[in-house]
Amino acid sequence: MAAWQRLLIQLTGIALALGAALAKGAPEEECSCLWQGSFAEVQAQTDLVAAVSVLGGKGNSLDLSVDRILRGREFNEDVRLWLKARDYCRPDAEAFPIGSRWVMALYRISEEVPGGFSPDTPNISYGRVGDYRLSSCGGYWLQLHGDRVTGNLVNAPRWEREPKMTPVLLDLLAAYIRGEVSSEALLEASREDPALRELMLDTKEFLRQIQ
């Protein structure tokens, strides 16, 4: 068999294998991005920073109630957020359960993306113009419990979503976003108190001993 014939057979095999993979649904490409920084660093680059509640979701989208705007403008009480799909560098929708509350730094989708929407999968999309997207390439979201936030807030390790920290008042974060307090003040408020932590550990040990 001539060399060109062997090459033709190999190329045909590759094409058939690729076609089979596409027919079954080839694996999605992995997102690849550099860490952009903690929430305190990245929030200023985004279009909307808000305290939100998750109302529901479908596919890679979530419907959010905008409870408090910390920076930016949004006149709708509810907005749609588009998350992980294909190779988009965004967190999975499952990370934000219905009823959970967050502070998110969001980018507004301002233009259509080629191939971003398919009528066959309307709930899996890049997102519609006027909706929002959430990046996973930094600390773009914080969990909100009551009136305090936790998460990759300031000077936290890269890719660490739940670093050990003292919960920080939402009002203090809002003051930072307005430029009224420094990142140093935010960092100080987020630091765990070693003495308090030691006391808590001692208390746990004492309770174990008396049980």
C-alpha positions in Angstrom: 0.0 0.0 0.0 1.4 3.4 -1.0 2.1 6.0 1.7 -0.5 8.4 0.4 -3.1 5.6 0.7 -2.2 4.9 4.3 -2.4 8.6 5.0 -5.8 8.8 3.4 -7.1 5.9 5.5 -5.8 7.6 8.7 -7.4 10.9 7.9 -10.7 9.1 7.1 -10.6 7.4 10.5 -10.0 10.6 12.2 -12.9 12.3 10.4 -15.2 9.4 11.3 -14.2 9.5 15.0 -14.7 13.2 15.1 -18.1 12.8 13.5 -19.1 10.2 16.0 -18.0 12.4 18.9 -20.1 15.3 17.6 -23.1 13.1 17.1 -22.9 11.9 20.7 -22.2 15.4 22.0 -18.6 16.1 22.3 -17.2 17.2 25.6 -17.4 20.9 26.3 -14.2 22.9 26.1 -12.8 23.9 29.5 -12.7 27.5 30.5 -9.2 29.0 30.7 -8.7 32.4 32.4 -6.3 34.2 34.8 -7.4 35.1 38.3 -8.5 38.7 38.3 -8.5 39.3 42.1 -10.7 39.3 45.1 -14.2 41.0 45.2 -12.7 44.2 46.4 -10.4 44.4 43.4 -12.8 43.2 40.6 -16.1 44.8 41.6 -15.1 48.2 40.2 -14.7 46.8 36.7 -18.3 45.5 36.5 -21.6 47.1 35.5 -23.7 46.3 38.5 -22.9 45.4 42.1 -26.0 44.3 44.0 -27.4 42.2 46.9 -29.6 39.6 45.2 -31.9 36.7 46.0 -32.2 33.6 43.7 -35.8 33.2 42.6 -35.5 30.3 40.2 -33.6 29.0 37.2 -33.6 27.0 34.1 -30.7 25.7 32.1 -27.7 27.9 32.7 -29.8 30.9 33.7 -31.1 32.2 37.0 -33.7 34.8 37.8 -32.6 37.2 40.6 -34.4 39.6 42.8 -32.4 42.8 43.1 -32.7 43.6 46.8 -30.1 46.4 47.1 -27.9 48.1 44.5 -24.5 48.9 45.8 -23.2 50.4 42.5 -24.6 50.9 39.0 -28.1 51.2 37.7 -30.9 48.7 37.2 -34.5 49.7 37.0 -36.0 46.2 37.0 -36.8 44.5 40.3 -35.9 41.1 38.8 -33.0 40.3 36.3 -31.8 37.3 34.5 -28.3 36.0 35.0 -26.5 33.6 32.7 -23.9 31.2 34.0 -21.7 28.2 33.0 -22.3 26.7 29.6 -19.8 25.5 26.9 -16.5 27.1 27.6 -17.8 30.3 29.2 -15.7 31.2 32.2 -18.6 31.4 34.7 -19.7 29.4 37.8 -22.3 26.6 37.6 -25.9 27.6 38.2 -26.1 24.8 40.8 -23.8 26.8 43.1 -26.6 29.3 43.7 -29.6 27.4 45.2 -33.1 28.9 45.0 -33.7 31.2 48.0 -30.0 31.8 48.6 -28.7 35.4 48.9 -25.6 36.9 47.4 -23.7 40.0 46.7 -22.7 39.8 43.0 -20.5 42.0 40.7 -22.2 41.5 37.3 -21.4 42.3 33.7 -24.3 43.5 31.5 -24.5 41.6 28.2 -24.4 44.5 25.7 -24.2 42.7 22.4 -25.1 39.4 20.7 -22.4 36.8 20.5 -22.2 34.7 17.3 -23.3 31.2 18.1 -24.3 32.3 21.6 -28.0 31.2 21.1 -29.6 28.1 19.5 -33.3 27.7 19.1 -32.8 23.9 19.8 -31.5 24.7 23.3 -33.1 28.0 24.3 -32.3 27.5 28.0 -28.6 27.0 27.3 -27.2 30.2 26.0 -24.5 32.9 26.3 -27.3 35.2 27.3 -29.6 37.9 25.9 -28.7 41.5 25.4 -29.7 43.4 28.5 -29.3 40.4 30.8 -26.2 39.8 33.0 -23.3 37.3 33.2 -21.1 36.4 36.2 -17.4 35.7 35.8 -15.6 32.9 37.6 -12.2 34.4 37.0 -12.1 36.2 40.4 -14.1 36.8 43.5 -17.1 38.2 41.7 -19.6 36.9 44.3 -20.0 36.8 48.1 -22.5 34.8 50.1 -25.0 37.0 52.1 -26.3 35.7 55.5 -28.5 38.3 57.2 -26.6 41.5 57.0 -23.1 40.0 56.6 -21.0 38.7 53.7 -18.4 36.0 53.4 -16.3 34.8 50.5 -13.2 35.9 48.5 -13.6 39.5 49.7 -10.1 41.0 50.0 -6.5 39.7 49.7 -7.8 36.1 49.8 -6.0 33.1 48.2 -6.6 32.7 44.4 -9.6 30.4 43.5 -10.6 30.1 47.1 -14.3 30.6 47.3 -14.8 30.2 51.0 -11.7 31.3 52.9 -11.6 31.4 56.6 -12.7 34.9 57.6 -14.9 36.9 60.0 -18.2 37.8 58.3 -18.2 41.5 57.2 -21.2 43.8 57.5 -22.9 44.6 54.2 -23.0 48.2 55.2 -19.2 48.3 55.5 -18.8 46.7 52.1 -21.2 49.3 50.7 -19.1 52.0 52.2 -16.0 50.6 50.6 -17.7 50.5 47.2 -18.6 54.1 47.7 -15.0 54.9 48.4 -15.7 55.9 52.0 -13.5 53.2 53.7 -10.2 51.7 52.6 -9.4 48.1 51.6 -7.2 48.0 54.7 -10.3 48.6 56.8 -12.1 45.9 54.9 -9.3 43.5 55.4 -9.1 44.2 59.1 -12.8 43.6 59.5 -12.5 40.2 57.7 -9.6 38.9 59.7 -10.3 36.1 62.2 -9.6 37.0 65.8 -7.1 34.4 66.9 -8.0 34.9 70.6 -11.7 34.5 69.9 -11.1 31.4 67.8 -8.9 29.9 70.6 -11.7 30.6 73.1 -14.2 28.9 70.8 -12.0 25.8 70.6 -11.5 25.8 74.3 -15.3 26.0 74.9 -15.9 23.1 72.5 -13.3 21.0 74.4 -14.8 21.9 77.7 -18.3 20.9 76.5 -17.0 17.5 75.3 -15.4 16.8 78.7 -18.6 17.5 80.7 -20.9 15.4 78.4 
